Amino acid sequence: MARWVNLSLRLRLLLGIGLGWLVLVAALLGYSHLSGGNLTRHENRVHLEYQAQLVADQLSRELAERKRMLARLADDIAIDDPGLTSQLQRQQPLLALFDRLMVFDAEGRPVADWPPFPEGGPEIGHRSYFQQVKAFRRPHVSEPYRGGETGIDQVMVIHPLLGEGGEFLGILGGNTSLRDGQAYLNLRGRRLGEAGHVMLATAEGQVISHPNEAWLTQPLPGADTHPLVEQALLGWQGSGEDLTLDGEPALAAFRQVWPANWVVVVYLPLAQLQAPVKRYARELRWVGTGSVALMLPLLWWLLGLGLRPLHRLERQIARVGRGKAERLELNTGMVELQQVAEAFNRVEAGRRDAMESLAAREAFLEAVLASSPVGMFLTDPRGQVNYLNPALAGLSGIEPEDYRPLAWLRRVHPEDRSLFLEGWRQALLPGGTLTQCYRFRGAEGDWRWLEVHASRVSGGDRVLGYAGLVQDITDRHEREQRQRWEAEHDPLTRCLNRRGFARRLKAACDLTRRKADHAFALVMLDLDHFKEVNDSAGHAVGDRVLQRVAEVLGDAMRDEDAVARLGGDEFAVLLSGASGEAAREIAERLRQRLAAIDFRHGGRLYRVSASLGVASFTEDDSDTILMERADKASYRAKQAGRNRVVMADALLPLENG
């Protein structure tokens, strides 16, 4: 065993040093990757800004040259010259710069063009670029548009034709196709590495040049996905991280071509930017892994030499633990290990003294618990019982060695189990205690009432467990139940008495006020001709008649209803969930059953009937008001001829059945 412990320690040290080396290598790799990535971004942003400036400057020169040559030609043009088409045909330098030269009059009608349109030139008087030149009479570069006659995406550079007095005579324009690979607007051939490219767009947000021709003349995405593009359209110049039109993260540099109100964007995808950094990091990882692999064997050998004294110390500690030695005797030049051995010897001596004292205390506690006539138990901090004294074992019929939490729980009455579990959950909370009563199947199989008290046992700030007392309170519980029953019941009829009925009535009123859908009614009844029975047959017979009335009322009522004898021959019935017509029908059935009672004594037949008053609960009722209304209805029933039902609301008697 000691050999495996030593090997484990050696392995852990080796693993710790190896992990430390790996963490160092990983930190260096992370720093290299971070610093290299930041440096690469900075250098590439500078380079992209330079490339964007070159493209913007080139486009500015190209536009300036075309505007200058158009202005020179415009000075020589007479718009009513019949040979104007031939004049355009001779402009070879301009035709090398434009795809077509065109002249339109002041209304936008074609005057001359070269190369000529197949079916004559278009009328452009309604187009925005013509209206702008006509209004401002200054050179202008149009937005990209698709020619209605040619179906070609193009841009026109326009110069106004003015008379001697400055009047507007028409325009001279040169078209350039956006899809012509030789045109100066075609920047698709400008690439930066494998995926870097240049995009040209107007300040109005239309694409002029892009490697993907599907984007030509299309509107640019909005600021929610391309915020830097949106800023550049407003005149901003600079660089940053943005998305290409195809949605790929990239570095982007923005420059303005002011003569045409265009924006040049140079993109360099981040994937292409990070490729050299990733390759460098991959090489560093291989170097770090190789150095760790070479270092581990050397560390293994050095750790073996350094741990030999510690291995001897471990073997001596094991001998003390097995009882073959009482203290450590370590001969080594390592002062630290000698100090450890001395500290261990002091702790071991104190431990032996503490164990002897603890054994004596446990023996004393065991004797106290075993001699106690009260059931007692001990638990661990989680509430698991680990000790039952003999008194509790005899009470429960569960021996300490057979105790299991489920075995005890199964003995708890099913109706009390949830309360039992909830009590223990509350007791296990900080500051919690346990005091509860529940039914338990005792050693003889009968249900017993147990009272349990448990409190926390602490040692300083640490919870050591719980100590509890268990008492059999079955006799006391039954006595208290009997006393409570006698306090609220009539001993003759076993119905509720006035006190018990008043409590039930008040509870019903409170419940109905809280729950709008709950209803109940009160029936008050007086027996008719009962005084004649008492006077002629005696009080003993009268008592038997009252008992018979109580039986009839009890048989006719549900468990949730309440029947009470309020005194003498006066009874009351509380009908839960009944009101209005339903209460009237129930009262009528009671009247009929009571009228059917007959009793013979001394050769004479005695009959009784009842006068019943019914009152349904309303929001304005209290328990006393409700009883008063039902009692008045009963009195009216007796005045109206007895043996009938009167509703307290309408105070109209029912016809006898």
C-alpha positions as CSV (number, residue, x, y, z in Angstrom):
1,M,0.0,0.0,0.0
2,A,2.8,2.4,0.9
3,R,4.4,1.8,-2.5
4,W,1.2,2.8,-4.3
5,V,0.9,5.9,-2.0
6,N,4.5,7.0,-2.9
7,L,3.9,6.4,-6.5
8,S,0.7,8.4,-6.4
9,L,2.5,11.3,-4.7
10,R,5.2,11.2,-7.3
11,L,2.7,11.1,-10.1
12,R,0.8,14.1,-8.7
13,L,4.0,16.2,-8.3
14,L,4.9,15.3,-11.9
15,L,1.5,16.1,-13.1
16,G,1.5,19.4,-11.2
17,I,4.8,20.5,-12.6
18,G,3.8,19.3,-16.1
19,L,0.6,21.3,-15.9
20,G,2.4,24.3,-14.7
21,W,4.7,24.1,-17.7
22,L,1.7,23.6,-20.0
23,V,0.0,26.7,-18.4
24,L,3.2,28.7,-19.0
25,V,3.4,27.5,-22.6
26,A,-0.3,28.2,-23.1
27,A,0.1,31.7,-21.7
28,L,3.0,32.4,-24.0
29,L,0.9,31.1,-26.9
30,G,-2.0,33.2,-26.0
31,Y,0.1,36.3,-25.6
32,S,1.8,35.7,-28.9
33,H,-1.6,35.1,-30.6
34,L,-3.1,38.2,-29.1
35,S,-0.2,40.5,-29.7
36,G,0.4,39.1,-33.2
37,G,-3.3,39.5,-34.0
38,N,-3.3,43.1,-32.9
39,L,-0.1,43.9,-34.7
40,T,-1.4,42.2,-37.9
41,R,-4.6,44.2,-37.7
42,H,-2.8,47.5,-37.2
43,E,-0.4,46.9,-40.1
44,N,-3.1,45.7,-42.4
45,R,-5.4,48.6,-41.6
46,V,-2.5,51.0,-42.6
47,H,-2.0,49.0,-45.8
48,L,-5.7,49.0,-46.6
49,E,-6.0,52.7,-46.1
50,Y,-3.1,53.2,-48.4
51,Q,-4.6,50.9,-51.1
52,A,-8.0,52.7,-50.7
53,Q,-6.3,56.1,-51.1
54,L,-4.5,54.9,-54.3
55,V,-7.7,53.7,-55.9
56,A,-9.6,56.9,-54.9
57,D,-6.8,59.1,-56.3
58,Q,-6.7,57.1,-59.5
59,L,-10.5,57.4,-60.0
60,S,-10.3,61.1,-59.3
61,R,-7.6,61.5,-62.0
62,E,-9.6,59.4,-64.4
63,L,-12.7,61.5,-63.8
64,A,-10.8,64.7,-64.0
65,E,-9.3,63.8,-67.4
66,R,-12.7,62.8,-68.8
67,K,-14.4,65.9,-67.6
68,R,-11.6,68.1,-69.0
69,M,-11.8,66.4,-72.4
70,L,-15.6,66.6,-72.5
71,A,-15.4,70.3,-71.6
72,R,-12.9,70.9,-74.4
73,L,-15.2,69.2,-76.9
74,A,-18.3,71.1,-75.5
75,D,-16.6,74.4,-76.4
76,D,-16.3,73.2,-80.1
77,I,-19.9,71.9,-80.4
78,A,-22.7,73.7,-82.2
79,I,-25.8,71.8,-81.2
80,D,-27.6,72.7,-84.6
81,D,-24.6,71.6,-86.7
82,P,-25.7,68.9,-89.2
83,G,-22.3,67.3,-89.1
84,L,-22.3,66.8,-85.3
85,T,-22.4,63.0,-85.6
86,S,-19.3,63.1,-87.8
87,Q,-17.6,65.4,-85.3
88,L,-18.3,62.9,-82.5
89,Q,-17.0,60.1,-84.7
90,R,-13.7,61.9,-85.1
91,Q,-13.1,62.1,-81.3
92,Q,-10.9,59.0,-81.0
93,P,-9.2,60.0,-77.7
94,L,-12.7,60.5,-76.1
95,L,-14.1,57.3,-77.6
96,A,-11.1,55.5,-76.1
97,L,-12.3,56.8,-72.6
98,F,-16.0,56.3,-73.1
99,D,-18.2,53.6,-74.6
100,R,-20.4,56.2,-76.4
101,L,-20.6,59.9,-76.9
102,M,-24.0,61.6,-77.0
103,V,-25.5,65.1,-77.4
104,F,-29.0,66.0,-76.2
105,D,-30.9,69.3,-76.7
106,A,-32.4,71.4,-73.9
107,E,-35.5,69.1,-73.8
108,G,-33.5,65.9,-73.5
109,R,-34.1,64.8,-77.1
110,P,-31.2,63.0,-78.9
111,V,-29.3,65.2,-81.4
112,A,-26.2,63.1,-82.1
113,D,-24.5,59.9,-80.8
114,W,-21.5,57.8,-81.7
115,P,-21.4,54.8,-81.9
116,P,-25.1,55.3,-83.0
117,F,-28.0,53.7,-81.2
118,P,-29.6,50.9,-83.2
119,E,-33.1,52.5,-83.2
120,G,-32.2,56.1,-82.4
121,G,-31.2,57.6,-79.1
122,P,-33.5,57.8,-76.0
123,E,-35.3,60.9,-74.7
124,I,-33.8,61.7,-71.3
125,G,-35.6,64.9,-70.3
126,H,-37.3,63.1,-67.4
127,R,-34.2,61.5,-66.0
128,S,-32.8,62.9,-62.7
129,Y,-29.2,63.4,-64.0
130,F,-30.5,65.5,-66.9
131,Q,-32.7,67.6,-64.6
132,Q,-29.8,68.2,-62.3
133,V,-27.4,69.4,-65.0
134,K,-30.1,71.5,-66.5
135,A,-30.8,73.1,-63.1
136,F,-27.2,73.7,-62.0
137,R,-25.5,73.9,-65.4
138,R,-22.4,72.2,-64.0
139,P,-20.6,68.9,-64.9
140,H,-22.1,65.9,-63.2
141,V,-21.5,62.1,-62.8
142,S,-24.8,60.2,-62.9
143,E,-26.0,57.4,-60.6
144,P,-25.7,53.9,-62.1
145,Y,-28.6,53.1,-64.4
146,R,-29.6,50.5,-66.9
147,G,-30.0,51.9,-70.5
148,G,-33.5,51.4,-71.8
149,E,-32.2,50.9,-75.4
150,T,-29.2,48.8,-74.6
151,G,-30.0,47.1,-71.3
152,I,-26.5,47.8,-70.1
153,D,-25.6,48.9,-66.6
154,Q,-23.7,52.2,-67.0
155,V,-22.6,55.5,-65.6
156,M,-22.6,58.8,-67.6
157,V,-20.2,61.7,-67.2
158,I,-22.1,64.9,-68.4
159,H,-21.1,68.4,-69.4
160,P,-23.7,71.1,-70.0
161,L,-23.8,72.9,-73.4
162,L,-24.4,76.6,-72.8
163,G,-25.0,79.5,-75.2
164,E,-23.1,82.8,-75.3
165,G,-25.5,84.3,-72.8
166,G,-25.2,81.3,-70.5
167,E,-28.5,79.8,-71.6
168,F,-28.9,76.0,-71.4
169,L,-28.8,74.4,-74.9
170,G,-28.4,70.7,-73.9
171,I,-25.7,68.3,-72.7
172,L,-22.7,66.3,-73.9
173,G,-22.3,63.0,-72.2
174,G,-20.0,60.0,-72.2
175,N,-21.3,56.5,-71.1
176,T,-19.1,53.8,-69.4
177,S,-20.4,50.3,-69.0
178,L,-20.1,48.9,-65.5
179,R,-19.6,45.3,-66.8
180,D,-16.9,46.1,-69.3
181,G,-13.7,44.5,-68.0
182,Q,-11.6,47.3,-69.7
183,A,-13.5,50.2,-68.3
184,Y,-11.9,52.4,-65.7
185,L,-14.8,51.7,-63.3
186,N,-14.1,48.0,-63.3
187,L,-12.1,47.3,-60.1
188,R,-12.9,43.6,-59.9
189,G,-9.3,42.8,-61.0
190,R,-7.9,44.5,-58.0
191,R,-7.4,41.7,-55.4
192,L,-5.6,41.6,-52.1
193,G,-4.5,38.0,-51.5
194,E,-7.0,35.3,-52.1
195,A,-10.2,37.0,-51.0
196,G,-9.4,40.7,-50.5
197,H,-11.2,43.0,-53.0
198,V,-12.3,46.5,-53.8
199,M,-15.8,47.9,-54.0
200,L,-17.0,51.1,-55.5
201,A,-20.4,52.7,-54.6
202,T,-22.1,56.0,-55.0
203,A,-23.0,58.2,-52.0
204,E,-26.6,57.3,-52.6
205,G,-25.8,53.7,-51.8
206,Q,-25.7,52.0,-55.2
207,V,-22.9,49.5,-56.1
208,I,-20.8,50.5,-59.1
209,S,-18.1,47.9,-59.0
210,H,-17.8,44.6,-57.0
211,P,-16.1,41.2,-57.7
212,N,-19.6,39.6,-57.6
213,E,-21.5,41.1,-60.6
214,A,-24.8,40.3,-58.9
215,W,-24.2,43.3,-56.6
216,L,-23.9,45.8,-59.5
217,T,-26.4,48.6,-59.3
218,Q,-27.9,47.0,-56.1
219,P,-28.5,49.1,-53.0
220,L,-26.0,48.6,-50.1
221,P,-27.1,47.0,-46.8
222,G,-28.3,49.2,-43.9
223,A,-26.5,50.5,-40.8
224,D,-27.9,47.6,-38.7
225,T,-25.5,45.1,-40.4
226,H,-22.9,47.5,-42.0
227,P,-22.5,50.5,-39.7
228,L,-19.1,51.7,-41.2
229,V,-20.5,51.6,-44.7
230,E,-23.4,53.8,-43.6
231,Q,-20.9,56.3,-42.1
232,A,-18.8,56.3,-45.3
233,L,-21.9,57.2,-47.4
234,L,-22.2,60.3,-45.2
235,G,-18.6,61.4,-46.0
236,W,-16.5,59.6,-43.4
237,Q,-13.1,58.2,-44.2
238,G,-11.1,55.7,-42.2
239,S,-10.9,52.0,-41.4
240,G,-12.3,49.4,-39.0
241,E,-13.9,46.0,-38.8
242,D,-17.1,45.5,-40.8
243,L,-18.9,42.8,-42.9
244,T,-18.4,42.4,-46.6
245,L,-21.5,42.5,-48.8
246,D,-21.5,38.7,-48.6
247,G,-21.6,38.8,-44.8
248,E,-18.0,37.8,-44.1
249,P,-16.2,39.6,-41.2
250,A,-13.3,41.7,-42.7
251,L,-11.1,44.7,-42.2
252,A,-12.3,47.6,-44.3
253,A,-10.8,50.9,-45.4
254,F,-13.0,53.8,-46.8
255,R,-12.0,56.7,-49.0
256,Q,-14.1,59.3,-50.8
257,V,-13.9,60.1,-54.6
258,W,-15.1,63.7,-54.2
259,P,-15.3,64.7,-58.0
260,A,-18.0,62.0,-58.5
261,N,-19.4,61.7,-54.9
262,W,-18.3,58.0,-54.8
263,V,-17.0,55.8,-52.0
264,V,-14.1,53.4,-52.4
265,V,-14.1,50.4,-50.0
266,V,-11.1,47.9,-49.7
267,Y,-12.0,44.7,-47.9
268,L,-9.6,42.1,-46.4
269,P,-11.4,39.1,-44.8
270,L,-10.4,38.3,-41.2
271,A,-10.0,34.7,-42.1
272,Q,-7.2,35.6,-44.6
273,L,-5.8,38.1,-42.1
274,Q,-5.5,35.5,-39.3
275,A,-4.1,32.7,-41.4
276,P,-0.4,33.6,-40.8
277,V,-1.0,34.1,-37.0
278,K,-2.8,30.7,-36.8
279,R,0.1,29.0,-38.6
280,Y,2.6,30.6,-36.2
281,A,0.6,29.6,-33.2
282,R,0.4,26.0,-34.5
283,E,4.1,25.9,-34.8
284,L,4.5,27.2,-31.2
285,R,2.2,24.6,-29.9
286,W,4.3,21.8,-31.4
287,V,7.4,23.4,-29.8
288,G,5.7,23.6,-26.4
289,T,4.4,20.0,-26.6
290,G,7.8,18.7,-27.6
291,S,9.5,20.5,-24.7
292,V,7.0,19.1,-22.2
293,A,7.5,15.6,-23.5
294,L,11.3,15.9,-23.1
295,M,11.0,17.4,-19.6
296,L,8.7,14.7,-18.1
297,P,11.3,11.8,-17.9
298,L,13.9,14.0,-16.3
299,L,11.4,15.3,-13.7
300,W,10.3,11.8,-12.9
301,W,13.9,10.8,-12.0
302,L,14.5,13.9,-9.9
303,L,11.3,13.6,-8.0
304,G,12.2,10.0,-7.1
305,L,15.4,11.2,-5.5
306,G,13.8,14.0,-3.6
307,L,10.9,11.9,-2.2
308,R,12.9,9.1,-0.6
309,P,12.9,10.6,2.9
310,L,9.2,11.3,2.6
311,H,8.6,7.7,1.7
312,R,10.4,6.6,4.8
313,L,8.2,9.0,6.9
314,E,5.1,7.6,5.3
315,R,6.0,4.0,6.2
316,Q,6.6,5.0,9.9
317,I,3.3,6.8,10.0
318,A,1.6,3.6,8.7
319,R,3.3,1.6,11.5
320,V,1.9,4.0,14.1
321,G,-1.5,3.8,12.6
322,R,-1.4,0.0,12.8
323,G,-0.4,0.2,16.5
324,K,3.1,-1.3,16.0
325,A,4.8,1.9,17.2
326,E,3.8,4.8,19.4
327,R,5.9,7.6,17.8
328,L,8.0,8.4,14.8
329,E,11.8,8.0,14.9
330,L,13.1,9.6,11.7
331,N,16.8,9.9,10.9
332,T,17.2,12.4,8.1
333,G,19.1,15.6,7.4
334,M,15.9,17.3,6.2
335,V,14.9,19.8,9.0
336,E,11.4,20.2,7.6
337,L,10.7,16.4,7.8
338,Q,12.0,16.3,11.4
339,Q,9.6,19.2,12.3
340,V,6.8,17.2,10.7
341,A,7.7,14.1,12.7
342,E,7.7,16.1,16.0
343,A,4.4,17.7,15.2
344,F,2.9,14.3,14.4
345,N,4.2,12.8,17.7
346,R,2.5,15.7,19.6
347,V,-0.8,15.3,17.8
348,E,-0.7,11.5,18.2
349,A,-0.2,11.8,21.9
350,G,-3.1,14.3,22.2
351,R,-5.3,12.0,20.0
352,R,-4.7,9.0,22.3
353,D,-5.7,11.1,25.4
354,A,-8.8,12.4,23.6
355,M,-9.9,8.9,22.5
356,E,-9.6,7.6,26.0
357,S,-11.7,10.5,27.3
358,L,-14.2,10.1,24.5
359,A,-14.6,6.4,25.2
360,A,-15.4,7.1,28.8
361,R,-18.0,9.8,27.9
362,E,-19.6,7.5,25.4
363,A,-19.9,4.7,27.9
364,F,-21.5,7.1,30.4
365,L,-24.0,8.5,27.8
366,E,-24.9,5.0,26.6
367,A,-25.8,4.0,30.2
368,V,-27.9,7.1,30.7
369,L,-29.8,6.6,27.4
370,A,-30.3,2.9,28.1
371,S,-31.8,3.5,31.5
372,S,-34.2,6.3,30.4
373,P,-37.9,5.2,30.5
374,V,-38.6,7.8,27.8
375,G,-38.0,7.0,24.1
376,M,-34.9,8.8,22.9
377,F,-33.0,8.9,19.6
378,L,-29.9,10.5,18.0
379,T,-29.3,11.6,14.4
380,D,-26.5,12.8,12.3
381,P,-26.5,16.4,10.8
382,R,-28.6,15.2,7.9
383,G,-31.3,13.8,10.1
384,Q,-30.4,10.1,9.7
385,V,-31.1,8.2,12.9
386,N,-28.1,6.4,14.2
387,Y,-29.2,5.4,17.7
388,L,-32.5,4.3,19.4
389,N,-32.6,3.6,23.1
390,P,-34.3,0.5,24.5
391,A,-37.5,2.4,25.5
392,L,-38.0,3.7,22.0
393,A,-37.2,0.2,20.5
394,G,-39.9,-1.3,22.7
395,L,-42.4,1.4,21.9
396,S,-41.9,1.1,18.1
397,G,-41.1,-2.6,17.8
398,I,-38.0,-1.7,15.7
399,E,-34.7,-2.9,17.0
400,P,-31.7,-0.4,16.6
401,E,-29.9,-2.7,14.2
402,D,-33.1,-3.1,12.0
403,Y,-33.9,0.6,11.9
404,R,-34.3,2.1,8.3
405,P,-35.8,5.5,7.5
406,L,-38.4,3.8,5.2
407,A,-39.3,1.3,7.9
408,W,-40.2,4.1,10.3
409,L,-42.0,6.1,7.6
410,R,-44.2,3.1,6.7
411,R,-45.4,2.9,10.3
412,V,-46.6,6.5,10.2
413,H,-50.3,6.9,9.4
414,P,-50.8,7.7,5.6
415,E,-52.7,10.9,6.5
416,D,-49.8,12.1,8.7
417,R,-46.8,11.3,6.4
418,S,-46.7,14.6,4.6
419,L,-46.8,16.5,7.9
420,F,-44.1,14.1,9.3
421,L,-41.7,14.8,6.4
422,E,-42.4,18.5,6.3
423,G,-41.6,18.8,10.0
424,W,-38.2,17.2,9.5
425,R,-37.4,19.4,6.5
426,Q,-38.1,22.5,8.7
427,A,-36.1,21.1,11.6
428,L,-33.0,20.6,9.3
429,L,-33.0,24.3,8.3
430,P,-30.7,26.7,10.2
431,G,-32.3,27.4,13.6
432,G,-35.0,24.8,13.2
433,T,-36.5,22.5,15.8
434,L,-39.0,19.7,15.7
435,T,-42.2,19.4,17.7
436,Q,-45.0,17.3,16.2
437,C,-47.7,14.7,16.9
438,Y,-48.7,11.9,14.6
439,R,-50.2,8.5,14.5
440,F,-47.8,5.5,14.5
441,R,-48.4,1.8,14.2
442,G,-46.9,0.5,17.4
443,A,-45.2,-2.8,18.3
444,E,-48.6,-4.6,18.8
445,G,-50.0,-3.3,15.4
446,D,-52.4,-0.7,16.8
447,W,-52.4,3.0,16.0
448,R,-50.7,5.0,18.8
449,W,-50.3,8.8,19.0
450,L,-46.7,9.9,19.4
451,E,-45.3,13.3,20.5
452,V,-41.8,14.0,19.2
453,H,-39.4,16.7,20.2
454,A,-36.0,17.1,18.6
455,S,-33.4,19.9,18.9
456,R,-30.1,20.6,17.3
457,V,-26.8,19.6,19.0
458,S,-23.9,21.9,18.1
459,G,-20.2,22.0,18.7
460,G,-19.1,25.5,18.2
461,D,-20.3,26.6,14.8
462,R,-20.7,23.0,13.6
463,V,-23.9,21.0,13.7
464,L,-23.2,17.6,15.3
465,G,-26.7,16.2,14.9
466,Y,-30.1,16.1,16.6
467,A,-31.3,14.6,19.9
468,G,-35.0,13.7,20.3
469,L,-37.6,12.5,22.8
470,V,-40.6,10.3,21.8
471,Q,-43.6,9.9,24.1
472,D,-46.8,7.8,23.7
473,I,-49.6,10.3,24.3
474,T,-52.5,8.0,23.0
475,D,-54.4,8.1,26.3
476,R,-54.0,11.8,26.7
477,H,-55.0,12.5,23.1
478,E,-58.1,10.4,23.4
479,R,-59.1,12.1,26.7
480,E,-58.6,15.5,25.1
481,Q,-60.7,14.5,22.1
482,R,-63.4,13.2,24.3
483,Q,-63.4,16.5,26.3
484,R,-63.6,18.5,23.1
485,W,-66.5,16.4,21.8
486,E,-68.4,16.7,25.1
487,A,-67.9,20.5,25.1
488,E,-69.7,20.9,21.8
489,H,-72.3,18.1,21.7
490,D,-75.6,17.4,23.3
491,P,-75.3,14.2,25.4
492,L,-78.9,13.1,24.8
493,T,-79.1,13.4,21.0
494,R,-75.3,13.4,20.2
495,C,-76.0,16.3,18.0
496,L,-74.0,19.6,18.2
497,N,-75.0,21.8,21.1
498,R,-75.5,25.5,20.8
499,R,-71.8,26.3,21.4
500,G,-70.6,23.8,18.8
501,F,-73.2,24.9,16.3
502,A,-72.3,28.6,16.8
503,R,-68.7,27.9,16.0
504,R,-69.6,25.9,12.8
505,L,-72.0,28.7,11.7
506,K,-69.4,31.5,12.2
507,A,-66.9,29.5,10.2
508,A,-69.4,29.0,7.4
509,C,-70.1,32.7,7.3
510,D,-66.4,33.6,7.1
511,L,-65.8,31.0,4.3
512,T,-68.7,32.3,2.2
513,R,-67.4,35.9,2.5
514,R,-63.9,34.8,1.2
515,K,-65.3,32.6,-1.6
516,A,-67.9,34.1,-3.8
517,D,-68.9,30.7,-5.2
518,H,-69.6,29.2,-1.8
519,A,-73.2,29.2,-0.5
520,F,-75.1,27.7,2.4
521,A,-78.5,28.0,4.2
522,L,-79.7,27.7,7.8
523,V,-82.8,25.7,8.8
524,M,-84.3,26.3,12.2
525,L,-87.1,24.0,13.3
526,D,-89.4,23.6,16.4
527,L,-91.2,20.4,17.1
528,D,-95.0,20.7,17.1
529,H,-97.1,19.2,19.9
530,F,-93.9,18.0,21.8
531,K,-95.2,19.5,25.1
532,E,-98.2,17.1,24.9
533,V,-95.8,14.1,24.7
534,N,-93.8,15.3,27.7
535,D,-97.0,16.0,29.7
536,S,-98.8,12.8,28.9
537,A,-96.1,10.3,28.5
538,G,-93.3,11.7,30.7
539,H,-89.9,13.1,30.1
540,A,-88.3,9.7,29.4
541,V,-90.6,9.2,26.4
542,G,-89.9,12.8,25.4
543,D,-86.2,12.1,25.4
544,R,-86.7,9.0,23.2
545,V,-88.7,11.2,20.8
546,L,-85.9,13.7,20.7
547,Q,-83.4,11.0,20.0
548,R,-85.6,9.7,17.2
549,V,-85.8,13.2,15.6
550,A,-82.0,13.5,15.8
551,E,-81.6,10.1,14.0
552,V,-84.0,11.2,11.2
553,L,-82.1,14.5,10.8
554,G,-78.7,12.8,10.9
555,D,-79.7,10.2,8.3
556,A,-81.1,12.9,5.9
557,M,-77.9,15.1,6.1
558,R,-74.6,14.8,4.3
559,D,-71.2,14.7,6.0
560,E,-70.5,18.3,5.3
561,D,-73.9,19.4,6.8
562,A,-74.3,20.1,10.6
563,V,-77.2,19.1,12.8
564,A,-77.6,20.7,16.3
565,R,-80.0,20.6,19.2
566,L,-80.1,24.2,20.5
567,G,-82.3,23.4,23.5
568,G,-85.6,21.8,24.4
569,D,-87.4,20.8,21.2
570,E,-85.5,23.4,19.0
571,F,-83.1,22.0,16.3
572,A,-81.0,23.7,13.6
573,V,-79.5,22.3,10.4
574,L,-76.6,24.0,8.5
575,L,-76.8,23.1,4.7
576,S,-73.5,23.5,3.0
577,G,-73.5,24.4,-0.7
578,A,-77.3,24.9,-0.8
579,S,-79.3,28.2,-1.2
580,G,-82.6,29.4,-2.5
581,E,-84.8,26.7,-4.0
582,A,-82.4,23.8,-3.2
583,A,-82.6,24.7,0.5
584,R,-86.4,24.9,0.3
585,E,-86.6,21.4,-1.2
586,I,-84.3,19.9,1.4
587,A,-86.3,21.5,4.2
588,E,-89.5,20.1,2.7
589,R,-88.1,16.6,2.7
590,L,-87.1,17.0,6.3
591,R,-90.6,18.2,7.2
592,Q,-92.1,15.1,5.5
593,R,-89.7,12.7,7.3
594,L,-90.4,14.2,10.7
595,A,-94.2,14.1,10.1
596,A,-93.9,10.4,9.4
597,I,-92.5,9.7,12.9
598,D,-95.0,7.8,15.2
599,F,-94.4,6.5,18.7
600,R,-96.6,4.3,20.8
601,H,-96.6,4.3,24.6
602,G,-99.1,3.0,27.0
603,G,-101.5,1.9,24.2
604,R,-101.5,5.5,22.7
605,L,-100.0,6.7,19.4
606,Y,-98.0,9.8,19.5
607,R,-97.0,11.9,16.4
608,V,-94.8,14.9,16.1
609,S,-94.3,17.4,13.2
610,A,-92.0,20.4,12.8
611,S,-92.3,24.1,11.8
612,L,-89.3,25.0,9.7
613,G,-87.8,28.3,8.8
614,V,-85.2,28.6,6.1
615,A,-82.7,31.5,5.6
616,S,-80.1,31.7,2.8
617,F,-76.8,33.5,3.6
618,T,-76.4,37.0,2.1
619,E,-73.6,39.5,2.2
620,D,-75.3,41.6,4.8
621,D,-75.7,38.6,7.2
622,S,-73.7,37.9,10.3
623,D,-74.1,34.6,12.1
624,T,-76.5,36.1,14.7
625,I,-78.6,38.0,12.1
626,L,-78.9,34.8,10.0
627,M,-80.1,32.8,13.0
628,E,-82.6,35.5,13.9
629,R,-84.0,35.5,10.3
630,A,-84.3,31.7,10.3
631,D,-85.9,31.7,13.8
632,K,-88.5,34.3,12.8
633,A,-89.4,32.2,9.7
634,S,-89.8,29.2,12.0
635,Y,-92.1,31.2,14.2
636,R,-94.2,32.3,11.3
637,A,-94.5,28.7,10.2
638,K,-95.8,27.8,13.6
639,Q,-98.2,30.7,13.6
640,A,-99.5,29.7,10.1
641,G,-100.7,26.3,11.3
642,R,-97.5,24.3,12.1
643,N,-96.1,21.4,10.0
644,R,-94.8,23.7,7.2
645,V,-91.7,25.4,5.8
646,V,-91.4,29.2,5.5
647,M,-88.5,30.9,3.6
648,A,-87.0,33.8,5.5
649,D,-86.6,35.9,2.4
650,A,-90.2,35.8,1.0
651,L,-91.8,34.7,4.2
652,L,-94.3,32.7,2.2
653,P,-95.1,29.2,3.5
654,L,-95.1,26.1,1.3
655,E,-98.2,24.1,0.9
656,N,-98.1,20.8,2.9
657,G,-97.1,17.9,0.9
